Amino acid sequence: MLPYGMRKRVELGRALAIEPKVLLLDEPMAGMNLEEKEDIARFIIDIFEGQGTTYPESPVLRDGVNCIVLVEHDMGVVMDIADRIVVLDFGRKIAEGTPDEIKTNPEV
């Protein structure tokens, strides 16, 4: 059986196999330890940027992905990955902006 972090990468790979324009990730790092979170974060960034530095042998990097929607409660992860953030509080939007704008927003 594959380790949990590897299973998550396989799930992500399966989603990419259909070459989506938008990739919706709902809590992709839930239950992961710090090392697994860092690894999957690099993988997500590589997918969007198409760098292929983390997994250069992967044929699915970028392939038309225009947008990644990440639903995540860990704000540290969000700040590291996102270039645009929308913060919800019980379904109500309380903030929107870049990571720097969100960091300085007193509502968050």
Backbone hydrogen bonds in HBPLUS format (Angstrom, degrees):
<---DONOR---> <-ACCEPTOR-->    atom                        ^
c    i                          cat <-CA-CA->   ^        H-A-AA   ^      H-
h    n   atom  resd res      DA  || num        DHA   H-A  angle D-A-AA Bond
n    s   type  num  typ     dist DA aas  dist angle  dist       angle   num
A0006-MET N   A0003-PRO O   3.08 MM   3  5.34 118.0  2.48 103.8 118.8     1
A0007-ARG N   A0003-PRO O   2.95 MM   4  6.28 154.2  2.01 155.6 164.0     2
A0008-LYS N   A0004-TYR O   3.04 MM   4  6.38 151.3  2.12 149.9 157.5     3
A0009-ARG N   A0005-GLY O   3.14 MM   4  6.48 149.4  2.24 141.1 148.9     4
A0010-VAL N   A0006-MET O   2.94 MM   4  6.26 152.5  2.02 148.8 156.6     5
A0011-GLU N   A0007-ARG O   2.92 MM   4  6.23 155.8  1.98 147.6 154.0     6
A0012-LEU N   A0008-LYS O   2.97 MM   4  6.24 156.8  2.03 145.9 152.1     7
A0013-GLY N   A0009-ARG O   2.83 MM   4  6.07 154.4  1.90 146.6 154.1     8
A0014-ARG N   A0010-VAL O   2.86 MM   4  6.15 151.9  1.94 150.6 158.0     9
A0015-ALA N   A0011-GLU O   3.06 MM   4  6.38 154.5  2.13 146.0 152.5    10
A0016-LEU N   A0012-LEU O   2.99 MM   4  6.28 149.1  2.08 145.7 154.5    11
A0017-ALA N   A0013-GLY O   3.01 MM   4  6.17 128.6  2.28 140.0 153.1    12
A0017-ALA N   A0014-ARG O   3.24 MM   3  5.14 136.6  2.44  93.3 105.1    13
A0019-GLU N   A0016-LEU O   2.85 MM   3  5.17 160.5  1.89 118.9 122.2    14
A0066-ASN N   A0021-LYS O   2.68 MM  45  5.28 153.6  1.74 138.0 146.2    15
A0067-CYS N   A0021-LYS O   3.27 MM  46  6.70 148.5  2.37 154.8 159.7    16
A0023-LEU N   A0067-CYS O   2.90 MM  44  6.35 160.7  1.94 156.1 162.2    17
A0069-VAL N   A0023-LEU O   2.82 MM  46  6.13 155.1  1.88 149.1 157.6    18
A0025-LEU N   A0069-VAL O   2.76 MM  44  6.07 173.0  1.77 172.5 174.3    19
A0071-VAL N   A0025-LEU O   2.80 MM  46  6.12 171.8  1.80 167.3 169.1    20
A0027-GLU N   A0071-VAL O   2.69 MM  44  5.55 158.7  1.73 152.8 158.8    21
A0030-ALA N   A0027-GLU O   3.24 MM   3  5.46 172.6  2.25 115.5 116.3    22
A0032-MET N   A0029-MET O   3.16 MM   3  5.56 158.1  2.21 136.7 134.0    23
A0037-LYS N   A0033-ASN O   2.92 MM   4  6.19 157.0  1.97 156.6 164.1    24
A0038-GLU N   A0034-LEU O   2.96 MM   4  6.22 161.5  2.00 153.1 157.3    25
A0039-ASP N   A0035-GLU O   3.03 MM   4  6.22 156.0  2.09 145.4 152.1    26
A0040-ILE N   A0036-GLU O   2.94 MM   4  6.16 167.4  1.95 154.6 157.0    27
A0041-ALA N   A0037-LYS O   2.88 MM   4  5.97 151.8  1.96 146.9 155.5    28
A0042-ARG N   A0038-GLU O   3.04 MM   4  6.24 158.1  2.09 145.3 150.2    29
A0043-PHE N   A0039-ASP O   3.06 MM   4  6.32 154.8  2.13 143.9 151.3    30
A0044-ILE N   A0040-ILE O   2.88 MM   4  6.13 156.9  1.94 148.9 154.2    31
A0045-ILE N   A0041-ALA O   2.98 MM   4  6.21 165.0  2.00 152.4 156.2    32
A0046-ASP N   A0042-ARG O   2.88 MM   4  6.06 159.1  1.92 148.8 155.0    33
A0047-ILE N   A0043-PHE O   2.95 MM   4  6.19 150.3  2.04 146.2 154.2    34
A0048-PHE N   A0044-ILE O   3.15 MM   4  6.47 164.0  2.18 152.5 155.0    35
A0049-GLU N   A0045-ILE O   2.85 MM   4  5.98 170.7  1.86 159.4 162.6    36
A0050-GLY N   A0046-ASP O   2.67 MM   4  5.23 136.0  1.86 136.5 146.6    37
A0062-ARG N   A0047-ILE O   3.11 MM  15  4.92 124.1  2.43 117.6 131.7    38
A0058-SER N   A0055-TYR O   2.97 MM   3  5.57 165.4  1.99 123.0 127.7    39
A0063-ASP N   A0061-LEU O   2.84 MM   2  5.71 121.1  2.19 114.8  98.7    40
A0065-VAL N   A0062-ARG O   2.75 MM   3  5.39 168.5  1.76 138.7 142.6    41
A0077-VAL N   A0074-ASP O   3.08 MM   3  5.50 122.9  2.42 108.2 120.7    42
A0078-VAL N   A0074-ASP O   3.13 MM   4  6.50 162.6  2.17 150.7 155.8    43
A0079-MET N   A0075-MET O   2.84 MM   4  5.95 166.0  1.86 150.2 153.4    44
A0080-ASP N   A0076-GLY O   3.14 MM   4  6.29 145.7  2.27 139.0 147.6    45
A0081-ILE N   A0077-VAL O   3.05 MM   4  6.23 146.4  2.16 151.9 160.7    46
A0082-ALA N   A0078-VAL O   2.89 MM   4  5.60 164.8  1.91 155.1 160.1    47
A0085-ILE N   A0097-GLY O   2.74 MM  12  5.41 160.0  1.77 156.0 162.8    48
A0097-GLY N   A0085-ILE O   2.90 MM  12  5.41 152.1  1.98 151.2 159.2    49
A0087-VAL N   A0095-ALA O   2.85 MM   8  5.11 166.7  1.87 141.2 145.7    50
A0094-ILE N   A0087-VAL O   2.88 MM   7  5.80 167.2  1.90 158.4 162.7    51
A0089-ASP N   A0092-ARG O   2.81 MM   3  5.16 157.1  1.87 139.8 146.3    52
A0092-ARG N   A0089-ASP O   3.12 MM   3  5.16 163.8  2.15 107.4 112.1    53
A0102-ILE N   A0098-THR O   2.92 MM   4  6.19 158.7  1.96 159.1 165.4    54
A0103-LYS N   A0099-PRO O   2.91 MM   4  6.10 157.8  1.96 149.7 155.6    55
A0104-THR N   A0100-ASP O   3.32 MM   4  6.52 145.5  2.45 140.7 147.9    56
A0105-ASN N   A0102-ILE O   3.14 MM   3  5.05 157.6  2.19 102.4 109.3    57
A0108-VAL N   A0105-ASN O   3.23 MM   3  5.83 156.9  2.29 115.5 121.3    58
